[in-house]
Amino acid sequence: MIGSRICHDLISPIGAIMNGLEMMHLSEVPPSPEIDLIDECATHASARIRFFRLAYGETNTDYSISGTEIRDILDAMTLNGRVSYDWQVNGDVKRHEARIAFLGLQCLEAVLPRGGRITVKRPHTGIWQLVAEGHNMNMSADLAGMLRDGPKADALCAANVHFAMLSGVLRGAGRKPELEGTADTGTVTLRF
């Protein structure tokens, strides 16, 4: 509920900035690098808040998110980002499933410090497969252990809270994460 509240409060001012920029474009204000930068940053911030709202907000098992909305969020997050996303899941996704997938995406983002690509598939009903590809990946044994076994009290911090959240959400859903690959292979696959 705290995550939902914070996202709700932040999306309004970001939306107002985006509306103001749209009004500037409609009133034929000449384009400039400064306005383009503001527009790009506001679009990215809005997408990131929408992403966090799905990953950390309240879930309702009956509510679905359209594949189009998910792709819009991920495409906007790619703007000036170090990570690109390839969402290969067709159709709508239940809200609680989108939460699991987005937490998984955030975990894999963390192992791509120099950027890369994350592909999301759902090859079998109920099974998610997220594949991160990049150079100089950083999947430490501590993070992998936190994902599999849950956090140790002294290891939990803001920088890795998404690993602990995903671990807890998966345990609550009766699922276990499977990790394959290493930083040396340039590919890490996460299934759950």
PABAZA-371645 format. One line per field, with one value per residue: residue in three letters; x, y, z of N, C-alpha, C in turn. Coordinates in steps of 0.02 Angstrom, whole numbers. Layout:
N
code: (Ala|...) $
nX: (X|...) $
nY: (Y|...) $
nZ: (Z|...) $
caX: (X|...) $
caY: (Y|...) $
caZ: (Z|...) $
cX: (X|...) $
cY: (Y|...) $
cZ: (Z|...) $
// end
This chain:
192
code: (Met|Ile|Gly|Ser|Arg|Ile|Cys|His|Asp|Leu|Ile|Ser|Pro|Ile|Gly|Ala|Ile|Met|Asn|Gly|Leu|Glu|Met|Met|His|Leu|Ser|Glu|Val|Pro|Pro|Ser|Pro|Glu|Ile|Asp|Leu|Ile|Asp|Glu|Cys|Ala|Thr|His|Ala|Ser|Ala|Arg|Ile|Arg|Phe|Phe|Arg|Leu|Ala|Tyr|Gly|Glu|Thr|Asn|Thr|Asp|Tyr|Ser|Ile|Ser|Gly|Thr|Glu|Ile|Arg|Asp|Ile|Leu|Asp|Ala|Met|Thr|Leu|Asn|Gly|Arg|Val|Ser|Tyr|Asp|Trp|Gln|Val|Asn|Gly|Asp|Val|Lys|Arg|His|Glu|Ala|Arg|Ile|Ala|Phe|Leu|Gly|Leu|Gln|Cys|Leu|Glu|Ala|Val|Leu|Pro|Arg|Gly|Gly|Arg|Ile|Thr|Val|Lys|Arg|Pro|His|Thr|Gly|Ile|Trp|Gln|Leu|Val|Ala|Glu|Gly|His|Asn|Met|Asn|Met|Ser|Ala|Asp|Leu|Ala|Gly|Met|Leu|Arg|Asp|Gly|Pro|Lys|Ala|Asp|Ala|Leu|Cys|Ala|Ala|Asn|Val|His|Phe|Ala|Met|Leu|Ser|Gly|Val|Leu|Arg|Gly|Ala|Gly|Arg|Lys|Pro|Glu|Leu|Glu|Gly|Thr|Ala|Asp|Thr|Gly|Thr|Val|Thr|Leu|Arg|Phe) $
nX: (41|101|193|102|38|143|179|57|50|162|141|48|108|206|129|66|174|200|79|89|199|145|47|131|189|75|45|136|266|432|538|667|827|823|686|658|738|676|551|585|640|530|441|512|518|382|351|434|377|251|295|350|232|162|254|275|156|-13|-94|-220|-300|-396|-383|-321|-180|-150|-57|-13|-7|94|203|211|253|379|444|452|535|652|701|841|895|996|963|872|711|624|473|392|271|109|-50|-161|-108|-124|-135|-61|30|97|161|254|332|382|457|553|612|670|764|849|891|978|1088|1148|1253|1316|1226|1114|1010|847|745|578|480|345|342|268|108|91|227|366|498|643|771|928|1048|1212|1364|1498|1422|1342|1302|1297|1342|1280|1165|1099|1079|994|882|844|834|782|803|946|951|1056|1099|1007|961|920|963|950|822|721|758|732|595|544|582|502|371|366|382|263|174|197|305|470|621|728|893|1003|1160|1298|1397|1507|1462|1386|1251|1107|980|821|697|531) $
nY: (-60|60|77|90|210|305|300|341|473|530|514|609|746|721|686|809|887|824|852|991|1003|946|1042|1148|1100|1096|1231|1277|1309|1338|1198|1139|1089|1087|1078|956|872|885|832|700|655|668|577|457|457|448|322|243|262|205|75|44|53|-59|-160|-142|-104|-127|-284|-357|-499|-518|-418|-365|-324|-246|-312|-214|-99|-138|-152|-18|45|-18|16|156|163|123|232|328|241|112|-16|-123|-189|-337|-385|-528|-587|-633|-551|-507|-487|-552|-449|-485|-574|-491|-412|-504|-530|-400|-374|-473|-423|-307|-363|-425|-313|-260|-341|-301|-193|-117|-108|-185|-314|-372|-509|-562|-702|-818|-968|-1080|-1104|-1012|-1013|-910|-841|-753|-675|-610|-518|-465|-369|-388|-431|-440|-544|-583|-708|-684|-608|-701|-801|-733|-719|-852|-903|-806|-652|-619|-544|-451|-425|-359|-216|-54|-57|-189|-232|-274|-404|-473|-447|-512|-644|-668|-649|-750|-864|-852|-880|-1011|-1045|-1072|-988|-1013|-1004|-984|-986|-870|-726|-740|-805|-711|-713|-725|-823|-817|-909|-939) $
nZ: (0|35|-70|-177|-140|-143|-279|-335|-289|-351|-488|-529|-529|-626|-735|-753|-796|-918|-983|-991|-1076|-1191|-1220|-1250|-1367|-1449|-1456|-1541|-1499|-1534|-1571|-1461|-1396|-1257|-1222|-1284|-1205|-1078|-1110|-1145|-1024|-937|-996|-976|-835|-802|-857|-776|-649|-672|-695|-567|-494|-537|-500|-361|-303|-238|-266|-369|-400|-499|-591|-748|-852|-1004|-1143|-1229|-1147|-1059|-1148|-1190|-1071|-1052|-1172|-1159|-1048|-1104|-1172|-1181|-1090|-1014|-1033|-1140|-1183|-1227|-1244|-1260|-1235|-1268|-1272|-1133|-960|-800|-655|-538|-595|-684|-591|-535|-650|-676|-560|-578|-696|-644|-558|-651|-722|-630|-639|-752|-764|-862|-959|-1080|-1144|-1109|-1125|-1122|-1098|-1106|-1109|-1070|-997|-852|-825|-819|-916|-913|-996|-983|-1072|-1096|-1072|-954|-843|-680|-577|-425|-302|-182|-216|-299|-204|-115|-194|-214|-81|2|96|201|358|380|252|175|85|15|-117|-158|-132|-218|-254|-135|-124|-240|-211|-96|-149|-245|-164|-91|-192|-213|-295|-363|-398|-540|-589|-725|-809|-811|-769|-849|-964|-1026|-1027|-928|-866|-798|-724|-672) $
caX: (0|146|217|47|26|198|172|-2|66|213|119|10|150|240|78|56|231|189|24|116|240|99|17|183|195|15|46|189|328|485|575|734|857|801|618|664|766|623|500|613|647|462|415|548|497|313|355|465|327|202|329|351|163|147|300|273|90|-60|-115|-288|-293|-444|-368|-271|-143|-144|10|3|14|159|253|218|294|448|473|468|592|711|726|903|911|1052|934|813|666|588|416|366|212|50|-112|-163|-74|-154|-97|-12|81|137|204|309|375|417|509|606|646|712|821|896|921|1032|1147|1173|1276|1337|1172|1103|942|810|690|529|438|303|337|215|61|112|300|399|569|673|840|969|1108|1253|1435|1518|1364|1360|1255|1337|1314|1236|1101|1067|1056|937|826|824|821|758|858|973|938|1112|1115|953|968|877|988|932|756|681|774|695|523|528|587|442|311|368|367|191|137|217|353|541|659|784|942|1052|1208|1342|1424|1556|1428|1353|1179|1078|909|782|631|489) $
caY: (0|117|85|117|279|346|303|381|543|554|513|670|801|702|692|880|909|798|890|1057|995|935|1107|1187|1075|1116|1303|1289|1333|1308|1144|1155|1032|1089|1051|885|838|884|785|633|638|660|514|404|457|423|250|212|262|154|12|33|43|-130|-204|-134|-84|-179|-328|-383|-557|-516|-362|-381|-270|-264|-318|-149|-54|-161|-133|55|60|-40|57|222|155|112|297|348|192|68|-82|-127|-244|-371|-418|-575|-618|-611|-542|-476|-523|-538|-400|-518|-603|-434|-393|-551|-519|-336|-383|-511|-376|-263|-403|-434|-247|-250|-380|-272|-126|-80|-111|-247|-327|-423|-538|-593|-751|-862|-1026|-1125|-1070|-1007|-1011|-851|-847|-688|-686|-549|-525|-404|-376|-372|-442|-442|-584|-609|-766|-657|-591|-764|-834|-696|-735|-921|-921|-749|-610|-622|-478|-404|-414|-323|-144|-25|-75|-257|-249|-309|-475|-499|-445|-566|-707|-676|-656|-816|-913|-847|-911|-1081|-1052|-1064|-962|-1051|-961|-1018|-941|-831|-665|-760|-825|-653|-725|-753|-838|-824|-941|-951) $
caZ: (0|35|-138|-218|-121|-168|-352|-349|-277|-397|-558|-544|-553|-688|-786|-766|-837|-985|-1013|-1007|-1136|-1248|-1236|-1283|-1436|-1485|-1466|-1589|-1470|-1575|-1537|-1436|-1360|-1187|-1218|-1300|-1146|-1028|-1135|-1140|-953|-909|-1022|-941|-765|-800|-868|-718|-595|-690|-683|-495|-471|-550|-463|-288|-279|-218|-321|-370|-445|-554|-635|-799|-885|-1075|-1169|-1258|-1093|-1034|-1198|-1187|-1012|-1064|-1226|-1132|-1003|-1145|-1194|-1146|-1039|-1030|-1044|-1184|-1163|-1281|-1212|-1310|-1206|-1304|-1236|-1067|-906|-735|-617|-494|-638|-708|-534|-532|-708|-669|-509|-612|-740|-604|-535|-706|-736|-581|-659|-815|-747|-922|-1007|-1116|-1168|-1071|-1163|-1078|-1132|-1064|-1154|-1046|-953|-783|-819|-848|-932|-926|-1017|-986|-1112|-1091|-1057|-885|-799|-610|-537|-369|-266|-130|-247|-319|-142|-89|-237|-201|-11|41|120|269|388|372|181|142|80|-37|-183|-177|-104|-268|-249|-77|-141|-288|-174|-54|-190|-275|-111|-77|-248|-219|-350|-347|-454|-566|-623|-767|-840|-768|-800|-900|-1025|-1055|-1025|-867|-876|-736|-735|-612) $
cX: (43|172|164|36|80|191|113|13|117|189|82|55|187|191|64|113|221|132|48|159|198|66|68|191|135|14|104|250|384|523|644|762|834|732|618|689|713|570|524|617|578|431|446|525|426|312|383|416|273|230|329|282|142|190|289|204|47|-79|-188|-288|-341|-429|-313|-240|-136|-70|33|27|82|214|264|264|368|482|494|528|657|741|785|921|968|1027|876|775|631|533|383|305|151|-9|-105|-129|-109|-107|-43|44|127|185|265|358|415|471|568|646|694|773|873|928|983|1095|1177|1199|1297|1285|1168|1031|911|750|644|484|396|290|284|170|87|187|327|471|596|747|876|1032|1146|1325|1448|1459|1387|1307|1296|1303|1267|1167|1063|1040|995|874|799|799|790|816|882|968|994|1129|1063|966|925|899|969|863|713|696|735|620|504|531|525|379|309|353|293|148|155|265|424|576|715|829|990|1098|1247|1363|1472|1523|1395|1278|1160|1004|877|714|596|418) $
cY: (63|131|114|190|326|355|347|455|571|557|577|728|784|707|765|908|886|835|960|1055|985|1001|1152|1166|1098|1191|1325|1325|1300|1253|1169|1093|1029|1059|977|845|832|832|713|610|627|595|455|399|429|347|214|209|210|84|-5|20|-30|-176|-201|-116|-143|-221|-348|-438|-555|-463|-383|-317|-291|-268|-252|-101|-74|-141|-58|75|43|-1|126|218|146|178|318|301|147|-2|-76|-190|-271|-413|-462|-614|-590|-601|-508|-520|-503|-493|-431|-551|-549|-412|-439|-539|-454|-339|-423|-467|-332|-300|-411|-368|-237|-288|-355|-201|-84|-84|-178|-253|-381|-444|-574|-639|-788|-925|-1077|-1086|-1071|-1003|-949|-867|-779|-700|-619|-564|-460|-421|-357|-377|-452|-478|-616|-668|-743|-641|-654|-801|-800|-712|-805|-932|-865|-712|-629|-551|-428|-388|-372|-248|-119|-47|-146|-279|-287|-384|-507|-500|-502|-633|-719|-686|-725|-870|-912|-878|-984|-1095|-1044|-1036|-1009|-1003|-1005|-966|-902|-768|-683|-778|-766|-660|-753|-762|-849|-853|-947|-965) $
cZ: (0|-35|-183|-203|-149|-244|-371|-342|-326|-469|-576|-566|-617|-746|-803|-809|-909|-1020|-1033|-1070|-1198|-1269|-1270|-1356|-1478|-1499|-1510|-1561|-1510|-1536|-1515|-1401|-1287|-1178|-1235|-1241|-1091|-1047|-1126|-1067|-920|-933|-986|-868|-758|-809|-807|-659|-610|-679|-609|-467|-480|-507|-388|-260|-258|-279|-312|-422|-503|-606|-684|-827|-958|-1095|-1200|-1204|-1066|-1084|-1199|-1129|-1026|-1120|-1200|-1084|-1041|-1168|-1151|-1089|-1061|-1047|-1093|-1167|-1225|-1248|-1265|-1284|-1242|-1257|-1169|-1015|-841|-695|-573|-535|-666|-653|-530|-589|-700|-614|-538|-659|-701|-576|-591|-729|-692|-600|-724|-802|-808|-977|-1042|-1136|-1124|-1113|-1115|-1120|-1081|-1104|-1134|-1000|-882|-773|-855|-861|-952|-940|-1023|-1025|-1108|-1076|-984|-837|-728|-569|-482|-337|-211|-157|-269|-258|-112|-130|-223|-130|31|71|190|296|375|299|144|144|22|-107|-205|-152|-154|-270|-192|-91|-187|-253|-133|-94|-222|-223|-94|-131|-258|-276|-325|-409|-474|-604|-663|-796|-787|-804|-856|-966|-1061|-1057|-957|-879|-808|-755|-668|-633) $
// end
